[in-house]
Amino acid sequence: MENNTSTIETLFEKAEDYTRTTAELMKLKAVDKTADVASSMLSRGAVSIVFVMFAFLVNIGLSLWVGELLGKDYYGFFIVSGIYLIISILLYIFRDPLIKLPVSNFIIERMLKKS
C-alpha cells in the first residue's frame, strides 16, 4: 500500500513540475513575442521619423521653389499645403485598407511567427 502511495505522490509531483514548467515557458514565449513586436515597431518608427524629417525639408524647398515660380513665396506654401490637405482627406477615406489592415497584419504576423 505504501508503494502505491509513494507512486501517486511522485506522479503528482511530476505533474506539478510539468505544470509549473509549462506556465513558465508560456510566460517566456509571451515576453519574446512582445519584445519582437515592440522592437520591430520601434525600428520602423525610427526609420519613419528620419523619413519625415527628410520629407519636411524637401517640402520646404518645394514650397519655396513653387513660390519663386509664382512670384510670392507664400503661394508655394499654400499650394503644397493644399496638396497635403487632399492627401490627408484621401488617407482618411481609405484609412482601413491603407493603414489599419497592414498594421494589424504586421502585428498578427509577428505574434504568430514561429521562433
Secondary structure as GFF3:
##gff-version 3
##sequence-region A 1 115
A	DSSP	alpha_helix	2	70	.	.	.	ID=ss1
A	DSSP	alpha_helix	73	93	.	.	.	ID=ss2
A	DSSP	alpha_helix	95	95	.	.	.	ID=ss3
A	DSSP	pi_helix	96	100	.	.	.	ID=ss4
A	DSSP	alpha_helix	101	112	.	.	.	ID=ss5
###
